[in-house]
Structure formats: C-alpha cells, structure tokens
Amino acid sequence: MTSQQSVSSATATGNAPAAPAASAAPGTLATDNAEHTDRRRWIALAIVMTAAFMDLVDVTIVNIAIPSIERTLDASFGSIQWITAGYALAFAAGLITGGRLGDIYGRKRLFLVGIAGFTVASALCGFAAGPEMLVASRLLQGATAALMVPQVLSIVHTTFPAHERGKVFGLFGAVVGLGAVSGPLVGALLTEWNLFGLEWRPIFLINLPVGIAALVLGRKYITESRAPKALRLDLVGVVLVTGAMLMLVYPLTRGRELGWPVWGYACMAGSVVVFGALVAYERYKSRKDGSPLIELSLFSVKSFAAGIAVQLVFGIVLGVFFLVWTLYMQMGLGWGPLRAGLTGVPFSIAVSFAAAVSVQKLVPRFGRKVLQAGALGMIAGLLLYIWAAGHYGTGIEPWQMAAPLVVMGVGMGLIVAPLTDAVLSGVPREHAGSASGLITTVQQMGTALGLALVSVVFFGTMDEERLAPSEAGPAFADAFRNSLWYAVAVLAVIFLLMFALPARSQQHLEGAPEGDAPGSGTAQTVEQAQEAEREGESERSREVTLAR
C-alpha cells in the first residue's frame, strides 16, 4: 500500500480526523513514511541495476557488430581491436579512481555524472563518422562507465539494510545472467534489422533513452552518501598504471600493421620500467598518507597474489576468445549477425547455470577443485571446438558448435562465480574493499591485453590483404584454430596457478548457518567489502568481476 493509499483509506473511514494527536496520527504517519521510503529505495535499485545492465550489454553487444563496423567505416583490424580493447582499458584504468571519487564527492553525484557521460559517449559512438572517432568515443564510454559502475554496490549498501541485501544481490545475479544472454542477441537483431539504414549504429543509440530516463529518475530517487572519513586521490598512481598499460597494449595492437618497428619493442620494454616505478611510488604513497591506488601489502597474502595472477591470465583468455570467435563466424564463415548471435545462446545459458550451481552447491563441498575443474572443462571445450572447426571446415553449422560451447560454458561458469570468493578468502577484513576493486581492475586489464594479442595470435597467421575471396574462409578458420591453441596453453597455466589458491574459502571452513548455505560465500564476501567501507575504505564494484 502506498502512502497516498494509506491516507485515503484513513480519510474514507473517518478515523484520521478523529485520531488523537499523540496516538493514531503518529503511527499512521510513520507507516506512510516507511512505505514511501520502501517504494523509493526499490525504484533506486531498479535505476542502478539498469545502469549496470547497460554496461554489461555494451561490452558484449559490440563484438557481434564488428564486421558491420569494419565494412561501413572501412576500419583496419587495428582499429577494430581498439574499439573493443579501448573500452576495457579505459574502464580498468578508471575503476578504482571512480570508486574513490564516489566516496569523496558522493556516490549519487558520481553515479549521475557517470551515466550522463556514458549516454553522451554512446551518442558519439552512434554518430561516429570514422574509425578514429569511434575509438575515441569508446575510450570515453569506458572512462565514464568507470565512474558509474563502482557506485552501484555502494548505493545498494546505503539504501538497503543488511538483512535485505541477500535478496538484492540475488536480483543482481539475475541481471548479470540476462545481460550475458541478451547482449549478443540484441546486438545481432539491431544490426540485422538495419533500422532506418543505420547499420550497426543503433547498438549504441539504444543507450540514449535508457540513460536519459536513469538520469532523470536517479536525481529524484537515489539517496546521496559519502565515506565516513576523508580520503585522498592517488592521481600519480592512475597516470602510471594507465601509461604502463598503453605502452604495452598499443604496440601489440598496431605492431603487425606497422611492420613491428623498433619503437614498439622499446615501448613494451619501457612498460616494465613504468610498472616498476608504479610499485615504488605506491610504497611511498602508503608511507606518506596511507591512501595508495594499489594496496601492495595485499600481495603478501599468498591466495590473493595467486588469485590476481589467475584473474589477469583469465582476462587474457576471454579477450582473445570472444573477438576471434566473432571474426571467425561472420568474416570467415560468412554468417549474418543474427545467426552468429543465436549460436552463442547455449554458451550463455551454460555459463549462467554452472555459475549458480558452483556457488550454491559445489564450492562449499569441494572448494578449489571446482575452479580447477572449470579450467579443465574450458580446455576440453576448446579442444572439442578445434576438432569441430577442422573436421567440418567452412561448412560447419551452429548445431555442430553447440557441444563445444556448452562444455566451455560450464567450465567458465565454474570459474567466474567462485573465483573472487577464493581470492578474497585470506584478505584482512579492513582491506576487502580495496582488494575487490583491484581484482576487477586486473581482470579488465587482462581483457584489454588479450584483445591486443589478437593481432599476434589471429591476424599474425594470415595476410588478409592478399587473400583471394575464395581463400578467406579457410584462412580465418585456420587462424581461429591457432588462437584456440593459445587459449588452451593459457588455461593450462591458470590450472597450475589455482594450486596456490586456498583449498577451501575461509568462510566455508568456518561454516555458515544452514539457512545461509546457498551462495553464502558470495554474500559474505560482499559483507566484508561493505564493512570495509564503514571504516573508510572505498566501496568497490565486486559484481563486475563476475559479470565480465
């Protein structure tokens, strides 16, 4: 019942005017206020979830439209890589800073600034006149998403009491699953329909009405909040980590097109020096004011250090696979966007199902072995895909890809959901927020690096400019299989790194109440991050790690 309905009911029965001032009226007013507040917070939840959904979809929706973008903008393969890698790199570089800015200047304010910027960047992407403008707009999209997304968890924390957050995070899990499935399908439909002759552009323009509505409603319904004590920005750390990543990613992306110049190798070698300077500065920053961008003491925790390595390498696998898979289906096999998008549905369903089962049933019982089984499952799926692509050649059908994709999806689901839990299990409570943000950032950096490596592992095996039309399909199929072999090797490394993770997460060793068993690990990790924020740590968007 809404507050207006409560008042109307009281007036209709004649009770309200006759109520004593010290009894019925205060009770009625308190009930009205509580119900009004309840309605507002659920509307606020819908707004921030919608914004998170926009970000999740925007990551997956672009891949399916890449061939159309390449054709209409006459974009080089280097530009195509930057259209995807640029977003991931900008998002990764700004994620921790975005969370810290929200703590300092207000989560609602930064959320609204982020969603306004994301909407403007989407419009610029949709109206891009050339590949350079599209790449720049995608960088802006990633940077503004880094302002918007970290505020989601913080807003949920300040809006909902602890006993309701389990339900809220369950809803977010459903949103993540929906985003994973709907992104490629929405992108395929919008590209296939060619609305108003706009080709691929509606995949970005669709964000405009959604972003404007979220901006208007967010101003009205979201409650402002800040960190309880003053924090400082580590802008030097941001510059160093961004510069190091650019020095590594840019030469990998453009090197093949430019003939692998000497400056490219020098740049990549220089990135190691800049990363070293970052570590030295972060140590100095910790001694100076205790507010570094990266909390280096976390790496003394064996499980965290190993988990960060797993996240980085796992991001590389994701970056390589999804881009080359799209290029293989559409440019190698000549499939339309809709056919390619529908082919990925079994994979998305398998990931969502396995993720839910792993957290609720398997991890509390088997611990680290679940993650290692996931790595082996992904390897098995890739090997099956390599065989199918070679056996059926360019005549392969979507149903012949279903089995490899389902096996791969199950393996990925067994990793993505419980991995953050395992990484954070040995982290001190006071550093949980910082650790969560670092996990997300590292995986996004891995994805950007993987997208850059596509130039080496995929395009490096063929000269597409000299291919005859009849040779393009087999050449793309061979390059696809070559890329999958690289992914298999990387997953084998991930399997070995997982031995350094704890056999059981700390919360599972301690035991949880029976009623909290389903998803207990995830819920408790979130609670740790929220507790850290109460003590002044930046609240981080841990959920992005599971979504990407």
matplotlib code that plots the C-alpha trace (Angstrom):
import matplotlib.pyplot as plt

x = [0.0, 1.4, 1.4, -1.4, -3.5, -2.9, -4.1, -7.1, -8.1, -7.9, -9.9, -12.6, -13.3, -13.3, -10.6, -7.9, -9.6, -10.7, -7.4, -5.7, -2.5, -0.4, -1.5, -3.1, -1.7, 1.9, 1.5, -0.2, 2.4, 5.3, 3.7, 3.2, 6.8, 8.1, 6.1, 7.1, 10.8, 10.4, 9.0, 11.7, 14.6, 13.3, 12.9, 16.5, 17.6, 15.9, 17.8, 21.3, 20.6, 19.5, 22.8, 24.8, 22.9, 23.7, 27.4, 27.2, 25.3, 27.6, 30.6, 29.0, 26.9, 29.8, 31.5, 28.6, 28.5, 32.3, 32.1, 29.4, 31.5, 34.6, 32.7, 30.8, 33.7, 36.5, 38.2, 41.5, 41.8, 43.9, 41.0, 38.6, 40.9, 40.9, 37.1, 36.9, 40.2, 39.9, 36.7, 38.2, 41.5, 39.7, 37.3, 40.1, 42.3, 39.4, 37.6, 39.4, 39.6, 35.8, 35.1, 37.3, 35.7, 32.3, 33.5, 34.8, 32.3, 29.1, 28.0, 24.8, 26.6, 29.3, 26.7, 24.7, 27.9, 28.9, 25.6, 25.4, 28.8, 28.1, 25.0, 26.8, 29.6, 27.0, 25.6, 29.1, 29.7, 26.4, 27.2, 30.9, 32.0, 35.1, 37.0, 39.2, 36.1, 34.6, 37.7, 37.9, 34.2, 34.7, 37.5, 35.2, 32.5, 34.9, 36.1, 32.5, 31.5, 34.3, 32.6, 29.1, 29.6, 31.6, 28.7, 26.2, 27.3, 27.8, 24.3, 22.8, 24.7, 23.4, 19.9, 19.1, 19.6, 21.8, 19.0, 17.7, 21.0, 20.9, 17.7, 19.2, 22.4, 20.3, 18.4, 21.7, 22.8, 19.7, 20.6, 24.1, 22.8, 20.2, 23.0, 25.2, 22.4, 20.7, 23.8, 24.8, 21.1, 20.2, 23.3, 22.5, 18.9, 19.7, 22.4, 20.4, 17.3, 19.4, 16.9, 16.5, 19.5, 21.8, 23.5, 25.3, 24.7, 21.5, 23.6, 24.9, 21.9, 19.7, 21.5, 20.2, 16.6, 17.6, 20.4, 18.2, 15.5, 18.0, 19.5, 16.1, 14.8, 18.2, 18.1, 14.8, 15.0, 18.7, 19.9, 23.3, 26.0, 29.8, 32.6, 32.6, 36.1, 38.2, 40.1, 42.7, 43.1, 46.3, 46.4, 50.0, 49.2, 46.4, 48.7, 51.5, 49.2, 47.4, 50.7, 52.2, 49.2, 49.1, 52.9, 52.2, 48.9, 49.4, 52.4, 50.8, 47.7, 49.5, 52.8, 51.8, 50.3, 53.4, 55.8, 56.9, 59.0, 61.9, 60.0, 57.2, 59.6, 61.2, 57.7, 56.8, 60.1, 59.6, 56.2, 58.1, 60.1, 56.9, 55.2, 58.3, 58.0, 54.3, 55.3, 57.9, 55.5, 52.7, 55.1, 56.0, 52.3, 51.5, 54.1, 53.1, 49.4, 48.1, 45.9, 47.7, 45.8, 47.1, 47.4, 50.7, 50.5, 47.7, 50.3, 51.9, 48.7, 49.6, 46.0, 45.4, 48.7, 47.9, 44.3, 45.3, 47.5, 44.6, 42.3, 44.9, 45.5, 41.8, 41.0, 43.5, 41.7, 38.3, 39.7, 41.2, 38.4, 35.3, 36.9, 38.3, 35.1, 33.1, 35.5, 35.6, 31.8, 31.0, 34.0, 35.4, 32.1, 30.1, 27.3, 24.9, 24.9, 21.6, 22.9, 26.2, 24.3, 21.9, 24.9, 26.2, 22.9, 23.9, 27.2, 25.5, 22.9, 25.6, 27.7, 24.7, 23.6, 27.1, 27.8, 24.7, 25.4, 29.1, 28.4, 25.4, 26.3, 29.8, 32.3, 31.1, 31.8, 34.8, 36.5, 39.3, 38.8, 35.7, 37.7, 40.3, 37.6, 36.3, 39.7, 39.9, 36.3, 37.2, 40.3, 38.1, 35.6, 38.3, 39.9, 36.5, 36.0, 39.4, 38.4, 35.0, 36.3, 38.9, 36.6, 33.7, 35.7, 33.8, 30.6, 30.2, 26.7, 25.6, 24.4, 27.8, 29.3, 26.7, 28.6, 32.0, 30.2, 28.2, 31.3, 33.2, 30.4, 30.1, 33.8, 33.7, 30.7, 32.6, 35.3, 33.8, 31.3, 33.5, 36.9, 36.5, 35.4, 38.6, 40.9, 39.4, 39.2, 42.6, 42.4, 42.1, 38.7, 39.9, 41.3, 38.4, 37.1, 40.5, 41.1, 37.7, 38.4, 41.9, 40.5, 38.1, 40.7, 43.3, 40.7, 39.8, 43.5, 43.9, 40.9, 42.5, 45.8, 44.0, 42.2, 45.6, 47.2, 44.6, 46.9, 49.5, 47.7, 44.9, 45.9, 49.6, 48.9, 47.4, 47.8, 44.2, 45.1, 46.5, 43.8, 41.6, 37.9, 37.8, 40.7, 39.3, 37.1, 39.7, 42.3, 40.0, 39.2, 42.9, 43.6, 40.7, 42.0, 45.5, 44.1, 42.3, 45.6, 47.0, 43.9, 44.4, 48.0, 47.0, 44.2, 46.8, 48.8, 45.6, 45.0, 48.5, 48.2, 45.0, 47.0, 48.1, 44.5, 43.2, 41.7, 38.6, 37.5, 37.8, 34.0, 33.3, 35.9, 34.3, 30.9, 27.7, 24.2, 22.2, 19.8, 22.6, 24.2, 23.1, 25.5, 26.9, 30.5, 29.4, 27.2, 29.9, 32.5, 30.1, 29.6, 33.3, 33.6, 30.7, 32.2, 35.5, 33.6, 32.2, 35.8, 36.7, 37.8, 36.4, 33.5, 34.3, 32.1, 32.9, 30.0, 31.7, 34.3, 31.5, 29.9, 32.9]
y = [0.0, 3.4, 6.4, 8.1, 4.9, 4.8, 8.4, 7.9, 4.8, 6.6, 9.6, 7.4, 5.7, 8.9, 7.7, 10.2, 13.4, 12.0, 10.3, 11.7, 13.6, 11.5, 8.1, 7.2, 10.1, 9.5, 5.8, 6.4, 9.0, 6.6, 3.9, 6.2, 7.4, 3.8, 2.7, 5.8, 5.1, 1.5, 2.4, 4.9, 2.5, -0.2, 2.4, 3.5, -0.2, -0.5, 2.6, 1.4, -2.1, -0.7, 1.3, -1.8, -3.7, -1.1, -1.5, -5.3, -5.3, -2.7, -5.0, -7.9, -6.1, -4.6, -7.9, -9.1, -5.8, -5.7, -7.0, -4.4, -1.6, -2.8, -2.7, 0.6, 2.6, 0.9, 0.3, -1.5, -4.6, -2.5, -0.1, -3.0, -4.2, -0.7, -0.4, -3.3, -3.1, 0.7, 0.3, -2.4, -0.4, 2.9, 1.1, -0.8, 2.4, 4.4, 1.8, 2.2, 6.0, 6.1, 4.3, 6.6, 9.7, 8.4, 8.1, 11.6, 13.6, 11.5, 8.2, 9.6, 12.6, 10.4, 7.9, 10.6, 12.1, 8.7, 7.8, 11.3, 10.8, 7.2, 8.4, 11.2, 8.8, 6.4, 9.1, 9.9, 6.2, 6.0, 9.1, 8.3, 9.5, 7.3, 4.6, 7.2, 8.9, 5.6, 4.5, 7.8, 7.6, 4.0, 5.2, 7.9, 5.2, 3.1, 6.1, 7.2, 3.6, 3.6, 6.5, 4.9, 1.2, 1.4, 3.3, 0.6, -1.6, 1.5, 2.8, -0.6, -0.7, 2.7, 2.1, -1.4, -2.9, -5.9, -8.5, -7.5, -7.4, -11.1, -10.7, -7.6, -9.4, -12.3, -9.9, -8.6, -12.1, -12.4, -9.1, -10.4, -13.6, -11.6, -9.2, -12.1, -13.7, -10.6, -8.6, -10.6, -11.2, -7.5, -6.6, -9.2, -8.1, -4.3, -4.9, -7.4, -5.1, -2.2, 0.3, 3.5, 2.4, 3.0, -0.4, -1.0, 2.4, 1.5, -0.8, 2.5, 4.8, 2.4, 3.7, 7.2, 6.9, 4.4, 6.7, 9.8, 8.1, 6.8, 10.3, 11.9, 9.2, 8.9, 12.5, 12.0, 8.6, 7.9, 9.0, 10.7, 9.2, 9.6, 7.8, 8.4, 9.9, 12.0, 10.1, 11.2, 10.5, 8.9, 10.6, 9.8, 6.1, 6.4, 8.0, 5.4, 2.4, 3.8, 4.8, 1.3, -0.4, 1.9, 1.3, -2.4, -2.6, 0.0, -1.7, -5.1, -3.7, -1.7, -3.6, -6.0, -3.3, -1.1, -3.9, -4.3, -1.2, -0.9, 1.8, -0.8, -3.2, -0.3, 0.8, -2.7, -2.9, 0.5, -0.6, -2.9, 0.1, 2.1, -0.8, -0.9, 2.9, 2.3, -0.2, 2.1, 5.1, 3.1, 2.0, 5.7, 6.7, 4.1, 5.5, 9.1, 9.2, 5.6, 6.1, 4.4, 3.4, -0.2, -1.7, -3.6, -5.3, -7.4, -9.3, -10.7, -12.9, -16.0, -16.7, -13.1, -12.9, -16.2, -15.1, -11.8, -13.7, -16.0, -13.1, -11.4, -14.5, -15.4, -12.0, -12.6, -15.8, -14.0, -11.1, -13.4, -15.9, -13.6, -11.4, -14.1, -16.2, -13.3, -12.7, -16.4, -16.8, -13.6, -12.8, -16.4, -18.4, -15.5, -15.8, -12.9, -11.2, -12.9, -16.4, -15.7, -14.2, -17.2, -19.6, -18.2, -18.8, -22.3, -20.9, -18.1, -20.5, -23.0, -20.2, -18.9, -22.4, -23.6, -20.3, -20.7, -24.4, -23.8, -21.1, -22.7, -26.4, -27.3, -24.8, -25.3, -29.0, -29.3, -25.8, -25.1, -28.3, -26.7, -23.9, -26.3, -28.5, -25.3, -24.7, -28.3, -28.0, -24.9, -26.7, -29.7, -27.4, -25.6, -28.8, -30.1, -26.8, -27.1, -30.6, -29.5, -26.4, -28.6, -31.5, -29.6, -26.8, -23.7, -25.9, -26.1, -25.5, -23.8, -27.1, -28.6, -25.9, -26.4, -29.2, -27.4, -24.2, -25.9, -27.7, -24.4, -22.5, -25.0, -24.7, -20.9, -20.8, -23.0, -20.3, -16.9, -17.1, -18.6, -17.1, -13.7, -15.6, -17.7, -14.7, -12.7, -15.5, -14.7, -10.9, -9.0, -7.5, -3.9, -4.3, -6.2, -3.1, -2.3, -5.9, -6.2, -3.2, -4.4, -7.8, -6.2, -3.8, -6.6, -8.7, -5.8, -5.1, -8.8, -8.5, -5.4, -7.2, -10.3, -8.1, -6.6, -10.0, -10.9, -9.1, -11.7, -15.0, -14.4, -11.9, -12.9, -16.2, -14.7, -11.8, -10.7, -8.1, -10.7, -13.3, -14.2, -14.2, -18.0, -18.3, -16.0, -18.6, -21.3, -18.7, -17.4, -20.9, -21.8, -18.5, -19.3, -22.8, -21.3, -18.8, -21.5, -23.4, -20.3, -20.2, -23.8, -23.1, -20.1, -22.1, -24.8, -22.1, -21.0, -24.6, -24.7, -21.2, -22.4, -24.7, -21.6, -20.7, -21.9, -25.4, -24.0, -20.4, -19.2, -18.7, -22.2, -23.6, -21.7, -22.9, -20.9, -21.3, -23.8, -21.2, -19.2, -22.0, -21.1, -18.5, -17.9, -17.3, -14.6, -12.9, -12.9, -11.5, -8.7, -8.1, -7.8, -5.1, -3.3, -3.4, -2.0, 0.9, 1.7, 2.0, 4.5, 2.1, 2.8, 0.5, -1.4, -2.9, -6.5, -7.7, -6.6, -9.3, -11.9, -10.2, -9.8]
z = [0.0, -0.9, 1.4, -0.6, -0.4, 3.4, 3.8, 1.5, 3.4, 6.8, 5.5, 4.0, 7.2, 9.2, 11.5, 10.6, 11.7, 15.0, 15.8, 18.9, 18.1, 20.3, 19.2, 15.8, 13.8, 14.6, 13.9, 10.6, 9.6, 10.5, 8.4, 5.5, 5.7, 5.9, 2.9, 0.9, 1.7, 0.8, -2.6, -3.3, -2.5, -4.8, -7.6, -6.8, -7.0, -10.4, -11.6, -10.6, -11.9, -15.2, -15.4, -14.6, -17.2, -19.8, -19.1, -19.2, -22.5, -24.1, -23.6, -25.4, -27.9, -29.8, -30.8, -32.8, -34.9, -35.6, -39.2, -40.0, -38.4, -40.3, -43.6, -43.2, -41.7, -43.7, -40.4, -40.1, -37.9, -35.6, -35.2, -34.6, -31.8, -30.2, -30.5, -28.0, -26.1, -25.7, -23.7, -21.4, -20.9, -20.0, -17.7, -15.9, -15.5, -14.0, -11.9, -8.6, -9.0, -9.8, -6.6, -4.6, -6.2, -5.2, -1.6, -1.5, -3.5, -3.1, -4.7, -6.2, -7.7, -9.3, -10.5, -12.2, -13.7, -15.0, -16.5, -18.2, -19.6, -20.7, -22.5, -24.3, -25.3, -26.6, -28.8, -30.1, -30.9, -32.7, -34.9, -35.4, -38.8, -38.9, -37.0, -35.2, -33.8, -32.8, -31.0, -29.1, -28.2, -26.9, -24.7, -23.3, -22.8, -20.7, -18.7, -17.8, -17.0, -14.5, -12.8, -12.9, -12.1, -8.8, -7.2, -7.7, -4.8, -2.5, -3.3, -2.5, 0.8, 1.9, 0.7, 2.0, 5.5, 5.9, 6.1, 2.7, 0.8, 0.0, -1.9, -3.7, -4.8, -5.9, -8.2, -9.5, -10.3, -12.5, -14.2, -14.9, -16.5, -18.5, -19.7, -20.8, -22.9, -24.2, -25.3, -28.3, -29.3, -29.0, -31.0, -33.6, -34.0, -34.2, -36.7, -38.8, -38.9, -40.2, -38.6, -40.7, -42.7, -39.7, -39.9, -36.6, -35.0, -33.1, -30.8, -29.2, -29.8, -27.8, -24.7, -25.1, -23.9, -21.2, -20.0, -20.0, -18.0, -15.5, -15.1, -14.5, -12.1, -10.4, -9.3, -7.7, -6.1, -5.2, -1.8, -1.5, 0.6, 1.2, 3.0, 6.8, 6.8, 4.3, 1.6, -0.9, -4.6, -6.0, -9.4, -9.9, -9.5, -12.0, -14.5, -14.0, -14.4, -17.4, -19.1, -18.5, -19.9, -23.0, -23.6, -23.6, -25.4, -28.2, -29.8, -29.6, -31.4, -34.1, -34.4, -37.1, -39.3, -39.0, -39.6, -35.9, -35.6, -33.1, -31.1, -30.5, -28.8, -26.9, -25.7, -24.5, -22.6, -21.2, -19.8, -17.4, -16.1, -15.6, -13.8, -11.5, -10.9, -10.0, -7.4, -5.9, -5.8, -4.2, -1.4, -0.9, -1.0, 1.6, 4.0, 3.2, 3.7, 3.7, 0.6, -2.4, -5.5, -5.0, -1.5, -2.0, 1.3, -0.1, -2.3, 0.8, 1.1, -1.0, -2.1, -3.1, -5.2, -6.9, -7.5, -9.0, -11.4, -12.3, -12.9, -15.2, -17.3, -17.3, -18.7, -21.5, -22.5, -22.5, -24.6, -27.2, -27.5, -27.9, -30.5, -32.7, -32.3, -33.8, -36.6, -37.4, -37.6, -39.5, -41.6, -42.0, -42.3, -43.8, -41.2, -40.5, -37.1, -36.0, -36.9, -35.0, -32.0, -31.7, -31.9, -28.6, -26.7, -25.5, -24.2, -22.2, -20.7, -19.7, -18.0, -16.0, -14.9, -13.9, -12.1, -9.9, -9.1, -8.4, -5.7, -4.1, -4.2, -5.3, -3.8, -0.2, -0.6, -3.0, -2.7, -5.0, -7.0, -8.6, -10.1, -11.4, -12.9, -14.6, -16.2, -17.4, -18.7, -20.7, -22.1, -23.1, -24.8, -26.7, -27.9, -29.0, -30.8, -32.5, -33.7, -34.9, -36.8, -38.5, -39.2, -40.7, -42.2, -43.5, -43.8, -40.1, -38.7, -35.4, -34.0, -34.6, -32.4, -29.6, -27.7, -27.6, -26.5, -23.7, -22.4, -22.5, -20.9, -18.0, -17.4, -17.4, -15.1, -12.6, -12.5, -12.8, -9.9, -7.1, -8.1, -6.3, -3.2, -3.3, -3.9, -1.1, 1.5, 3.0, 2.7, 6.0, 6.6, 6.6, 3.0, 1.5, -0.4, -1.9, -2.8, -4.6, -6.7, -7.6, -8.7, -11.1, -12.4, -13.1, -15.0, -17.2, -17.9, -18.8, -21.2, -22.8, -23.2, -24.6, -27.2, -28.2, -28.5, -31.2, -33.6, -32.9, -32.4, -35.0, -37.7, -37.4, -39.1, -42.3, -44.6, -45.1, -47.7, -50.1, -49.6, -52.6, -51.7, -52.1, -49.6, -46.9, -45.2, -44.8, -43.7, -41.0, -39.9, -39.6, -37.7, -35.3, -34.5, -34.0, -31.5, -29.6, -29.1, -27.5, -25.2, -24.3, -23.3, -21.2, -19.4, -18.6, -16.8, -15.0, -13.8, -12.3, -10.7, -9.0, -6.8, -4.9, -4.0, -0.6, -0.7, 0.9, 1.3, 4.9, 5.3, 4.2, 6.6, 9.4, 8.4, 7.7, 9.2, 7.3, 6.1, 4.5, 2.6, -0.9, -2.1, 1.3, 0.1, -2.2, 0.3, 3.0, 0.6, -0.2, 3.5, 4.0, 1.3, 2.9, 6.4, 4.9, 3.6, 7.0, 8.2, 5.4, 2.6, -0.9, -1.8, -5.0, -7.7, -7.0, -9.1, -12.3, -11.8, -12.1, -15.0, -17.3]

ax = plt.figure().add_subplot(projection="3d")
ax.plot(x, y, z, "-o")
ax.set_aspect("equal")
plt.show()
